[in-house]
Amino acid sequence: MADVDPFHSSGRAHLDKRAHGHYHVESKCQFGQRVKLRGYDTPGTGGYRLCKRCSALMAKREAKSS
Ligand SMILES: [Zn+2]
């Protein structure tokens, strides 16, 4: 289960590539945090793939809770 509702970056080139072009679902993801910090977070997946960092964080959290 995701930690936060999916969001992606509506920003452009100056953003980290790992933050842009993916969507985020974990509040602890530093790339997602960067997107939010800059105010570029947009609700939804944007048709992007899940951020790898978010994927790893989610797996970690699920392993802990089971
Ligand atoms: Zn992420």
N, CA, C, O and the ligand as a Tripos MOL2 file, in Angstrom:
@<TRIPOS>MOLECULE
protein
  265   263    67     0     0
PROTEIN
NO_CHARGES

@<TRIPOS>ATOM
      1 N           0.8380   -1.2040    0.0000 N.3       1 MET1
      2 CA          0.0000    0.0000    0.0000 C.3       1 MET1
      3 C           0.8730    1.2540    0.0000 C.2       1 MET1
      4 O           1.9180    1.3030    0.6490 O.2       1 MET1
      5 N           0.4370    2.2270   -0.7150 N.am      2 ALA2
      6 CA          1.2050    3.4650   -0.8180 C.3       2 ALA2
      7 C           1.0900    4.2950    0.4570 C.2       2 ALA2
      8 O           0.1070    4.2040    1.1930 O.2       2 ALA2
      9 N           2.0830    5.0790    0.6900 N.am      3 ASP3
     10 CA          2.1630    5.9280    1.8620 C.3       3 ASP3
     11 C           1.3590    7.2170    1.6650 C.2       3 ASP3
     12 O           0.6470    7.6620    2.5650 O.2       3 ASP3
     13 N           1.4810    7.7960    0.4990 N.am      4 VAL4
     14 CA          0.7280    9.0120    0.1570 C.3       4 VAL4
     15 C           0.0800    8.8210   -1.2140 C.2       4 VAL4
     16 O           0.4470    7.9080   -1.9540 O.2       4 VAL4
     17 N          -0.8630    9.6640   -1.5450 N.am      5 ASP5
     18 CA         -1.4930    9.5880   -2.8680 C.3       5 ASP5
     19 C          -0.4380    9.8520   -3.9420 C.2       5 ASP5
     20 O           0.4460   10.6870   -3.7530 O.2       5 ASP5
     21 N          -0.5270    9.1520   -5.0540 N.am      6 PRO6
     22 CA          0.4680    9.3490   -6.1140 C.3       6 PRO6
     23 C           0.5520   10.8060   -6.5590 C.2       6 PRO6
     24 O          -0.4630   11.4870   -6.7030 O.2       6 PRO6
     25 N           1.7600   11.2600   -6.7690 N.am      7 PHE7
     26 CA          1.9500   12.6000   -7.3330 C.3       7 PHE7
     27 C           3.1910   12.5610   -8.2260 C.2       7 PHE7
     28 O           4.0680   11.7130   -8.0610 O.2       7 PHE7
     29 N           3.2430   13.4810   -9.1590 N.am      8 HIS8
     30 CA          4.3930   13.5670  -10.0500 C.3       8 HIS8
     31 C           4.7820   15.0180  -10.2060 C.2       8 HIS8
     32 O           4.1170   15.9140   -9.6850 O.2       8 HIS8
     33 N           5.8540   15.2410  -10.9210 N.am      9 SER9
     34 CA          6.3530   16.5910  -11.0920 C.3       9 SER9
     35 C           5.7940   17.2340  -12.3500 C.2       9 SER9
     36 O           5.7920   16.6280  -13.4210 O.2       9 SER9
     37 N           5.3280   18.4450  -12.2120 N.am     10 SER10
     38 CA          4.8970   19.1850  -13.3860 C.3      10 SER10
     39 C           6.0170   20.1250  -13.8380 C.2      10 SER10
     40 O           5.8620   20.8860  -14.7930 O.2      10 SER10
     41 N           7.1490   20.0550  -13.1300 N.am     11 GLY11
     42 CA          8.2830   20.9240  -13.4470 C.3      11 GLY11
     43 C           9.1160   20.4060  -14.6010 C.2      11 GLY11
     44 O           8.7660   19.4050  -15.2260 O.2      11 GLY11
     45 N          10.2230   21.0850  -14.8880 N.am     12 ARG12
     46 CA         11.0000   20.7140  -16.0810 C.3      12 ARG12
     47 C          12.4610   20.3850  -15.8250 C.2      12 ARG12
     48 O          12.8200   19.8380  -14.7830 O.2      12 ARG12
     49 N          13.2820   20.7250  -16.7820 N.am     13 ALA13
     50 CA         14.6600   20.2320  -16.8860 C.3      13 ALA13
     51 C          15.5310   20.3980  -15.6470 C.2      13 ALA13
     52 O          16.3830   19.5490  -15.3840 O.2      13 ALA13
     53 N          15.3430   21.4460  -14.8960 N.am     14 HIS14
     54 CA         16.2480   21.6770  -13.7700 C.3      14 HIS14
     55 C          16.0280   20.6790  -12.6410 C.2      14 HIS14
     56 O          16.8470   20.5670  -11.7290 O.2      14 HIS14
     57 N          14.9380   19.9710  -12.7090 N.am     15 LEU15
     58 CA         14.6930   18.9670  -11.6820 C.3      15 LEU15
     59 C          15.5540   17.7310  -11.9170 C.2      15 LEU15
     60 O          15.9030   17.3960  -13.0490 O.2      15 LEU15
     61 N          15.8800   17.0740  -10.8290 N.am     16 ASP16
     62 CA         16.6110   15.8160  -10.9080 C.3      16 ASP16
     63 C          15.8510   14.8380  -11.7870 C.2      16 ASP16
     64 O          14.6320   14.7080  -11.6750 O.2      16 ASP16
     65 N          16.5660   14.1600  -12.6520 N.am     17 LYS17
     66 CA         15.9290   13.2070  -13.5530 C.3      17 LYS17
     67 C          15.1900   12.1000  -12.8190 C.2      17 LYS17
     68 O          14.1840   11.5760  -13.2960 O.2      17 LYS17
     69 N          15.7090   11.7590  -11.6560 N.am     18 ARG18
     70 CA         15.0580   10.6900  -10.9000 C.3      18 ARG18
     71 C          13.7510   11.1710  -10.2810 C.2      18 ARG18
     72 O          12.8590   10.3730   -9.9930 O.2      18 ARG18
     73 N          13.6470   12.4800  -10.0790 N.am     19 ALA19
     74 CA         12.4220   13.0430   -9.5240 C.3      19 ALA19
     75 C          11.3980   13.2830  -10.6250 C.2      19 ALA19
     76 O          10.1970   13.0770  -10.4470 O.2      19 ALA19
     77 N          11.9070   13.7200  -11.7540 N.am     20 HIS20
     78 CA         11.0200   14.0050  -12.8690 C.3      20 HIS20
     79 C          10.8880   12.7600  -13.7430 C.2      20 HIS20
     80 O          11.8330   11.9810  -13.8640 O.2      20 HIS20
     81 N           9.7290   12.5750  -14.3450 N.am     21 GLY21
     82 CA          9.5380   11.4350  -15.2260 C.3      21 GLY21
     83 C           9.0950   10.1860  -14.4880 C.2      21 GLY21
     84 O           8.9670    9.1120  -15.0770 O.2      21 GLY21
     85 N           8.8630   10.3370  -13.1960 N.am     22 HIS22
     86 CA          8.3390    9.2370  -12.4010 C.3      22 HIS22
     87 C           7.2680    9.7930  -11.4760 C.2      22 HIS22
     88 O           7.1750   11.0020  -11.2610 O.2      22 HIS22
     89 N           6.4730    8.8990  -10.9400 N.am     23 TYR23
     90 CA          5.5490    9.3710   -9.9030 C.3      23 TYR23
     91 C           5.9640    8.7840   -8.5690 C.2      23 TYR23
     92 O           6.6500    7.7640   -8.5010 O.2      23 TYR23
     93 N           5.5360    9.4470   -7.5160 N.am     24 HIS24
     94 CA          5.9690    9.0990   -6.1730 C.3      24 HIS24
     95 C           4.7840    8.7630   -5.2810 C.2      24 HIS24
     96 O           3.6980    9.3260   -5.4180 O.2      24 HIS24
     97 N           5.0180    7.8320   -4.3660 N.am     25 VAL25
     98 CA          3.9480    7.4240   -3.4510 C.3      25 VAL25
     99 C           4.4360    7.3360   -2.0040 C.2      25 VAL25
    100 O           3.6850    6.9360   -1.1140 O.2      25 VAL25
    101 N           5.6910    7.7110   -1.7740 N.am     26 GLU26
    102 CA          6.2480    7.5960   -0.4290 C.3      26 GLU26
    103 C           6.6790    8.9610    0.0910 C.2      26 GLU26
    104 O           7.4040    9.6970   -0.5790 O.2      26 GLU26
    105 N           6.2180    9.2870    1.3020 N.am     27 SER27
    106 CA          6.5560   10.5930    1.8620 C.3      27 SER27
    107 C           8.0480   10.6940    2.1750 C.2      27 SER27
    108 O           8.5910   11.7960    2.2550 O.2      27 SER27
    109 N           8.7170    9.5460    2.3530 N.am     28 LYS28
    110 CA         10.1380    9.5730    2.7010 C.3      28 LYS28
    111 C          11.0570    9.6170    1.4800 C.2      28 LYS28
    112 O          12.2740    9.7330    1.6230 O.2      28 LYS28
    113 N          10.4930    9.5260    0.3140 N.am     29 CYS29
    114 CA         11.3100    9.5560   -0.9070 C.3      29 CYS29
    115 C          11.9210   10.9480   -1.0800 C.2      29 CYS29
    116 O          11.2010   11.9440   -1.1510 O.2      29 CYS29
    117 N          13.2470   11.0080   -1.1460 N.am     30 GLN30
    118 CA         13.9060   12.3170   -1.2320 C.3      30 GLN30
    119 C          13.6580   13.0030   -2.5700 C.2      30 GLN30
    120 O          13.6890   14.2300   -2.6630 O.2      30 GLN30
    121 N          13.4090   12.1950   -3.6150 N.am     31 PHE31
    122 CA         13.1280   12.7970   -4.9140 C.3      31 PHE31
    123 C          11.7280   13.4130   -4.9170 C.2      31 PHE31
    124 O          11.5090   14.5060   -5.4400 O.2      31 PHE31
    125 N          10.8000   12.6860   -4.3230 N.am     32 GLY32
    126 CA          9.4440   13.2100   -4.1880 C.3      32 GLY32
    127 C           9.4180   14.4470   -3.3090 C.2      32 GLY32
    128 O           8.6870   15.4020   -3.5710 O.2      32 GLY32
    129 N          10.2360   14.4090   -2.2530 N.am     33 GLN33
    130 CA         10.3060   15.5580   -1.3480 C.3      33 GLN33
    131 C          10.8060   16.7920   -2.0870 C.2      33 GLN33
    132 O          10.3480   17.9100   -1.8520 O.2      33 GLN33
    133 N          11.7560   16.5600   -2.9870 N.am     34 ARG34
    134 CA         12.3220   17.6570   -3.7710 C.3      34 ARG34
    135 C          11.2610   18.2840   -4.6760 C.2      34 ARG34
    136 O          11.1970   19.5030   -4.8350 O.2      34 ARG34
    137 N          10.4410   17.4280   -5.2570 N.am     35 VAL35
    138 CA          9.3630   17.9020   -6.1150 C.3      35 VAL35
    139 C           8.4060   18.7800   -5.3090 C.2      35 VAL35
    140 O           8.0020   19.8580   -5.7440 O.2      35 VAL35
    141 N           8.0560   18.2780   -4.1140 N.am     36 LYS36
    142 CA          7.1130   19.0200   -3.2670 C.3      36 LYS36
    143 C           7.7030   20.3350   -2.7870 C.2      36 LYS36
    144 O           7.0220   21.3580   -2.7150 O.2      36 LYS36
    145 N           8.9840   20.2780   -2.4610 N.am     37 LEU37
    146 CA          9.6820   21.4570   -1.9640 C.3      37 LEU37
    147 C           9.6430   22.5870   -2.9800 C.2      37 LEU37
    148 O           9.5210   23.7600   -2.6270 O.2      37 LEU37
    149 N           9.7470   22.2090   -4.2510 N.am     38 ARG38
    150 CA          9.7560   23.2070   -5.3100 C.3      38 ARG38
    151 C           8.3410   23.5810   -5.7500 C.2      38 ARG38
    152 O           8.1510   24.4660   -6.5850 O.2      38 ARG38
    153 N           7.3520   22.8940   -5.1760 N.am     39 GLY39
    154 CA          5.9730   23.2380   -5.4870 C.3      39 GLY39
    155 C           5.4890   22.7300   -6.8230 C.2      39 GLY39
    156 O           4.5110   23.2350   -7.3750 O.2      39 GLY39
    157 N           6.1910   21.7090   -7.3530 N.am     40 TYR40
    158 CA          5.8110   21.1700   -8.6550 C.3      40 TYR40
    159 C           4.9570   19.9170   -8.5560 C.2      40 TYR40
    160 O           4.6190   19.3110   -9.5740 O.2      40 TYR40
    161 N           4.6080   19.5250   -7.3410 N.am     41 ASP41
    162 CA          3.8650   18.2750   -7.2140 C.3      41 ASP41
    163 C           2.4540   18.4160   -7.7630 C.2      41 ASP41
    164 O           1.7360   19.3720   -7.4700 O.2      41 ASP41
    165 N           2.0880   17.4410   -8.5600 N.am     42 THR42
    166 CA          0.7870   17.3880   -9.2230 C.3      42 THR42
    167 C           0.1650   16.0370   -8.9170 C.2      42 THR42
    168 O           0.8190   15.0070   -9.0780 O.2      42 THR42
    169 N          -1.0970   16.0230   -8.4740 N.am     43 PRO43
    170 CA         -1.7300   14.7470   -8.1340 C.3      43 PRO43
    171 C          -1.8050   13.7910   -9.3230 C.2      43 PRO43
    172 O          -1.9500   14.2030  -10.4740 O.2      43 PRO43
    173 N          -1.7000   12.5020   -9.0030 N.am     44 GLY44
    174 CA         -1.8200   11.4800  -10.0400 C.3      44 GLY44
    175 C          -0.4640   10.9600  -10.4970 C.2      44 GLY44
    176 O           0.5840   11.4660  -10.0950 O.2      44 GLY44
    177 N          -0.5090    9.9510  -11.3350 N.am     45 THR45
    178 CA          0.7240    9.3190  -11.7970 C.3      45 THR45
    179 C           1.3040   10.0280  -13.0170 C.2      45 THR45
    180 O           2.4830    9.8560  -13.3270 O.2      45 THR45
    181 N           0.5040   10.8090  -13.7000 N.am     46 GLY46
    182 CA          0.9820   11.5110  -14.8780 C.3      46 GLY46
    183 C           1.3180   10.5760  -16.0260 C.2      46 GLY46
    184 O           1.9200   10.9900  -17.0160 O.2      46 GLY46
    185 N           0.9280    9.3100  -15.8930 N.am     47 GLY47
    186 CA          1.2570    8.3290  -16.9290 C.3      47 GLY47
    187 C           2.7010    7.8520  -16.8370 C.2      47 GLY47
    188 O           3.1930    7.1520  -17.7220 O.2      47 GLY47
    189 N           3.3830    8.2440  -15.7400 N.am     48 TYR48
    190 CA          4.7760    7.8580  -15.5580 C.3      48 TYR48
    191 C           4.8830    6.5350  -14.8120 C.2      48 TYR48
    192 O           3.8990    5.9820  -14.3210 O.2      48 TYR48
    193 N           6.1240    6.0500  -14.7470 N.am     49 ARG49
    194 CA          6.3810    4.8370  -13.9810 C.3      49 ARG49
    195 C           6.6800    5.2030  -12.5330 C.2      49 ARG49
    196 O           7.0650    6.3260  -12.2080 O.2      49 ARG49
    197 N           6.4870    4.2080  -11.6860 N.am     50 LEU50
    198 CA          6.7600    4.4290  -10.2640 C.3      50 LEU50
    199 C           8.2450    4.6690  -10.0420 C.2      50 LEU50
    200 O           9.0980    3.9700  -10.5900 O.2      50 LEU50
    201 N           8.5320    5.6800   -9.2240 N.am     51 CYS51
    202 CA          9.9000    6.0060   -8.8340 C.3      51 CYS51
    203 C          10.5580    4.8020   -8.1500 C.2      51 CYS51
    204 O           9.9330    4.1320   -7.3280 O.2      51 CYS51
    205 N          11.8150    4.5350   -8.4920 N.am     52 LYS52
    206 CA         12.5110    3.3740   -7.9430 C.3      52 LYS52
    207 C          12.7220    3.4910   -6.4480 C.2      52 LYS52
    208 O          12.6480    2.5060   -5.7150 O.2      52 LYS52
    209 N          12.9830    4.7000   -6.0110 N.am     53 ARG53
    210 CA         13.1950    4.9370   -4.5830 C.3      53 ARG53
    211 C          11.8950    4.6510   -3.8230 C.2      53 ARG53
    212 O          11.9100    4.0110   -2.7710 O.2      53 ARG53
    213 N          10.7830    5.1290   -4.3640 N.am     54 CYS54
    214 CA          9.4790    4.8830   -3.7490 C.3      54 CYS54
    215 C           9.1900    3.3920   -3.7090 C.2      54 CYS54
    216 O           8.6800    2.8760   -2.7140 O.2      54 CYS54
    217 N           9.5120    2.7140   -4.7770 N.am     55 SER55
    218 CA          9.2910    1.2790   -4.8690 C.3      55 SER55
    219 C          10.0730    0.5520   -3.7760 C.2      55 SER55
    220 O           9.5520   -0.3530   -3.1230 O.2      55 SER55
    221 N          11.3190    0.9560   -3.5870 N.am     56 ALA56
    222 CA         12.1660    0.3350   -2.5660 C.3      56 ALA56
    223 C          11.6480    0.6360   -1.1640 C.2      56 ALA56
    224 O          11.6240   -0.2420   -0.3010 O.2      56 ALA56
    225 N          11.2340    1.8790   -0.9420 N.am     57 LEU57
    226 CA         10.7140    2.2740    0.3710 C.3      57 LEU57
    227 C           9.4370    1.5120    0.6950 C.2      57 LEU57
    228 O           9.2180    1.0910    1.8310 O.2      57 LEU57
    229 N           8.6100    1.3450   -0.3080 N.am     58 MET58
    230 CA          7.3420    0.6510   -0.1230 C.3      58 MET58
    231 C           7.5790   -0.8130    0.2270 C.2      58 MET58
    232 O           6.9210   -1.3600    1.1120 O.2      58 MET58
    233 N           8.5240   -1.4460   -0.4720 N.am     59 ALA59
    234 CA          8.8580   -2.8500   -0.2150 C.3      59 ALA59
    235 C           9.3990   -3.0120    1.2030 C.2      59 ALA59
    236 O           9.0790   -3.9820    1.8900 O.2      59 ALA59
    237 N          10.2060   -2.0700    1.6290 N.am     60 LYS60
    238 CA         10.8100   -2.0930    2.9540 C.3      60 LYS60
    239 C           9.7300   -2.0060    4.0220 C.2      60 LYS60
    240 O           9.7360   -2.7490    5.0030 O.2      60 LYS60
    241 N           8.8000   -1.0760    3.8040 N.am     61 ARG61
    242 CA          7.7370   -0.8530    4.7670 C.3      61 ARG61
    243 C           6.8180   -2.0670    4.8570 C.2      61 ARG61
    244 O           6.3830   -2.4490    5.9440 O.2      61 ARG61
    245 N           6.5280   -2.6660    3.7100 N.am     62 GLU62
    246 CA          5.6550   -3.8210    3.6960 C.3      62 GLU62
    247 C           6.3170   -5.0230    4.3530 C.2      62 GLU62
    248 O           5.6450   -5.8190    5.0090 O.2      62 GLU62
    249 N           7.6270   -5.1610    4.1830 N.am     63 ALA63
    250 CA          8.3680   -6.2440    4.8130 C.3      63 ALA63
    251 C           8.3230   -6.1050    6.3200 C.2      63 ALA63
    252 O           8.2470   -7.0940    7.0490 O.2      63 ALA63
    253 N           8.3720   -4.8590    6.7770 N.am     64 LYS64
    254 CA          8.3690   -4.5670    8.2150 C.3      64 LYS64
    255 C           7.0080   -4.8820    8.8390 C.2      64 LYS64
    256 O           6.9330   -5.4020    9.9520 O.2      64 LYS64
    257 N           5.9290   -4.5590    8.1080 N.am     65 SER65
    258 CA          4.5910   -4.6720    8.6790 C.3      65 SER65
    259 C           4.0440   -6.1050    8.6380 C.2      65 SER65
    260 O           3.0360   -6.4050    9.2770 O.2      65 SER65
    261 N           4.7140   -6.9850    7.8860 N.am     66 SER66
    262 CA          4.1930   -8.3450    7.7880 C.3      66 SER66
    263 C           4.8320   -9.2780    8.8080 C.2      66 SER66
    264 O           4.4990  -10.4620    8.8540 O.2      66 SER66
    265 ZN          9.8450    8.6660   -5.2870 Zn       67 ZN67
@<TRIPOS>BOND
     1     1     2 1
     2     2     3 1
     3     3     4 2
     4     3     5 am
     5     5     6 1
     6     6     7 1
     7     7     8 2
     8     7     9 am
     9     9    10 1
    10    10    11 1
    11    11    12 2
    12    11    13 am
    13    13    14 1
    14    14    15 1
    15    15    16 2
    16    15    17 am
    17    17    18 1
    18    18    19 1
    19    19    20 2
    20    19    21 am
    21    21    22 1
    22    22    23 1
    23    23    24 2
    24    23    25 am
    25    25    26 1
    26    26    27 1
    27    27    28 2
    28    27    29 am
    29    29    30 1
    30    30    31 1
    31    31    32 2
    32    31    33 am
    33    33    34 1
    34    34    35 1
    35    35    36 2
    36    35    37 am
    37    37    38 1
    38    38    39 1
    39    39    40 2
    40    39    41 am
    41    41    42 1
    42    42    43 1
    43    43    44 2
    44    43    45 am
    45    45    46 1
    46    46    47 1
    47    47    48 2
    48    47    49 am
    49    49    50 1
    50    50    51 1
    51    51    52 2
    52    51    53 am
    53    53    54 1
    54    54    55 1
    55    55    56 2
    56    55    57 am
    57    57    58 1
    58    58    59 1
    59    59    60 2
    60    59    61 am
    61    61    62 1
    62    62    63 1
    63    63    64 2
    64    63    65 am
    65    65    66 1
    66    66    67 1
    67    67    68 2
    68    67    69 am
    69    69    70 1
    70    70    71 1
    71    71    72 2
    72    71    73 am
    73    73    74 1
    74    74    75 1
    75    75    76 2
    76    75    77 am
    77    77    78 1
    78    78    79 1
    79    79    80 2
    80    79    81 am
    81    81    82 1
    82    82    83 1
    83    83    84 2
    84    83    85 am
    85    85    86 1
    86    86    87 1
    87    87    88 2
    88    87    89 am
    89    89    90 1
    90    90    91 1
    91    91    92 2
    92    91    93 am
    93    93    94 1
    94    94    95 1
    95    95    96 2
    96    95    97 am
    97    97    98 1
    98    98    99 1
    99    99   100 2
   100    99   101 am
   101   101   102 1
   102   102   103 1
   103   103   104 2
   104   103   105 am
   105   105   106 1
   106   106   107 1
   107   107   108 2
   108   107   109 am
   109   109   110 1
   110   110   111 1
   111   111   112 2
   112   111   113 am
   113   113   114 1
   114   114   115 1
   115   115   116 2
   116   115   117 am
   117   117   118 1
   118   118   119 1
   119   119   120 2
   120   119   121 am
   121   121   122 1
   122   122   123 1
   123   123   124 2
   124   123   125 am
   125   125   126 1
   126   126   127 1
   127   127   128 2
   128   127   129 am
   129   129   130 1
   130   130   131 1
   131   131   132 2
   132   131   133 am
   133   133   134 1
   134   134   135 1
   135   135   136 2
   136   135   137 am
   137   137   138 1
   138   138   139 1
   139   139   140 2
   140   139   141 am
   141   141   142 1
   142   142   143 1
   143   143   144 2
   144   143   145 am
   145   145   146 1
   146   146   147 1
   147   147   148 2
   148   147   149 am
   149   149   150 1
   150   150   151 1
   151   151   152 2
   152   151   153 am
   153   153   154 1
   154   154   155 1
   155   155   156 2
   156   155   157 am
   157   157   158 1
   158   158   159 1
   159   159   160 2
   160   159   161 am
   161   161   162 1
   162   162   163 1
   163   163   164 2
   164   163   165 am
   165   165   166 1
   166   166   167 1
   167   167   168 2
   168   167   169 am
   169   169   170 1
   170   170   171 1
   171   171   172 2
   172   171   173 am
   173   173   174 1
   174   174   175 1
   175   175   176 2
   176   175   177 am
   177   177   178 1
   178   178   179 1
   179   179   180 2
   180   179   181 am
   181   181   182 1
   182   182   183 1
   183   183   184 2
   184   183   185 am
   185   185   186 1
   186   186   187 1
   187   187   188 2
   188   187   189 am
   189   189   190 1
   190   190   191 1
   191   191   192 2
   192   191   193 am
   193   193   194 1
   194   194   195 1
   195   195   196 2
   196   195   197 am
   197   197   198 1
   198   198   199 1
   199   199   200 2
   200   199   201 am
   201   201   202 1
   202   202   203 1
   203   203   204 2
   204   203   205 am
   205   205   206 1
   206   206   207 1
   207   207   208 2
   208   207   209 am
   209   209   210 1
   210   210   211 1
   211   211   212 2
   212   211   213 am
   213   213   214 1
   214   214   215 1
   215   215   216 2
   216   215   217 am
   217   217   218 1
   218   218   219 1
   219   219   220 2
   220   219   221 am
   221   221   222 1
   222   222   223 1
   223   223   224 2
   224   223   225 am
   225   225   226 1
   226   226   227 1
   227   227   228 2
   228   227   229 am
   229   229   230 1
   230   230   231 1
   231   231   232 2
   232   231   233 am
   233   233   234 1
   234   234   235 1
   235   235   236 2
   236   235   237 am
   237   237   238 1
   238   238   239 1
   239   239   240 2
   240   239   241 am
   241   241   242 1
   242   242   243 1
   243   243   244 2
   244   243   245 am
   245   245   246 1
   246   246   247 1
   247   247   248 2
   248   247   249 am
   249   249   250 1
   250   250   251 1
   251   251   252 2
   252   251   253 am
   253   253   254 1
   254   254   255 1
   255   255   256 2
   256   255   257 am
   257   257   258 1
   258   258   259 1
   259   259   260 2
   260   259   261 am
   261   261   262 1
   262   262   263 1
   263   263   264 2
@<TRIPOS>SUBSTRUCTURE
     1 MET1         2 RESIDUE 1 A MET
     2 ALA2         6 RESIDUE 1 A ALA
     3 ASP3        10 RESIDUE 1 A ASP
     4 VAL4        14 RESIDUE 1 A VAL
     5 ASP5        18 RESIDUE 1 A ASP
     6 PRO6        22 RESIDUE 1 A PRO
     7 PHE7        26 RESIDUE 1 A PHE
     8 HIS8        30 RESIDUE 1 A HIS
     9 SER9        34 RESIDUE 1 A SER
    10 SER10       38 RESIDUE 1 A SER
    11 GLY11       42 RESIDUE 1 A GLY
    12 ARG12       46 RESIDUE 1 A ARG
    13 ALA13       50 RESIDUE 1 A ALA
    14 HIS14       54 RESIDUE 1 A HIS
    15 LEU15       58 RESIDUE 1 A LEU
    16 ASP16       62 RESIDUE 1 A ASP
    17 LYS17       66 RESIDUE 1 A LYS
    18 ARG18       70 RESIDUE 1 A ARG
    19 ALA19       74 RESIDUE 1 A ALA
    20 HIS20       78 RESIDUE 1 A HIS
    21 GLY21       82 RESIDUE 1 A GLY
    22 HIS22       86 RESIDUE 1 A HIS
    23 TYR23       90 RESIDUE 1 A TYR
    24 HIS24       94 RESIDUE 1 A HIS
    25 VAL25       98 RESIDUE 1 A VAL
    26 GLU26      102 RESIDUE 1 A GLU
    27 SER27      106 RESIDUE 1 A SER
    28 LYS28      110 RESIDUE 1 A LYS
    29 CYS29      114 RESIDUE 1 A CYS
    30 GLN30      118 RESIDUE 1 A GLN
    31 PHE31      122 RESIDUE 1 A PHE
    32 GLY32      126 RESIDUE 1 A GLY
    33 GLN33      130 RESIDUE 1 A GLN
    34 ARG34      134 RESIDUE 1 A ARG
    35 VAL35      138 RESIDUE 1 A VAL
    36 LYS36      142 RESIDUE 1 A LYS
    37 LEU37      146 RESIDUE 1 A LEU
    38 ARG38      150 RESIDUE 1 A ARG
    39 GLY39      154 RESIDUE 1 A GLY
    40 TYR40      158 RESIDUE 1 A TYR
    41 ASP41      162 RESIDUE 1 A ASP
    42 THR42      166 RESIDUE 1 A THR
    43 PRO43      170 RESIDUE 1 A PRO
    44 GLY44      174 RESIDUE 1 A GLY
    45 THR45      178 RESIDUE 1 A THR
    46 GLY46      182 RESIDUE 1 A GLY
    47 GLY47      186 RESIDUE 1 A GLY
    48 TYR48      190 RESIDUE 1 A TYR
    49 ARG49      194 RESIDUE 1 A ARG
    50 LEU50      198 RESIDUE 1 A LEU
    51 CYS51      202 RESIDUE 1 A CYS
    52 LYS52      206 RESIDUE 1 A LYS
    53 ARG53      210 RESIDUE 1 A ARG
    54 CYS54      214 RESIDUE 1 A CYS
    55 SER55      218 RESIDUE 1 A SER
    56 ALA56      222 RESIDUE 1 A ALA
    57 LEU57      226 RESIDUE 1 A LEU
    58 MET58      230 RESIDUE 1 A MET
    59 ALA59      234 RESIDUE 1 A ALA
    60 LYS60      238 RESIDUE 1 A LYS
    61 ARG61      242 RESIDUE 1 A ARG
    62 GLU62      246 RESIDUE 1 A GLU
    63 ALA63      250 RESIDUE 1 A ALA
    64 LYS64      254 RESIDUE 1 A LYS
    65 SER65      258 RESIDUE 1 A SER
    66 SER66      262 RESIDUE 1 A SER
    67 ZN67       265 GROUP 0 **** ****
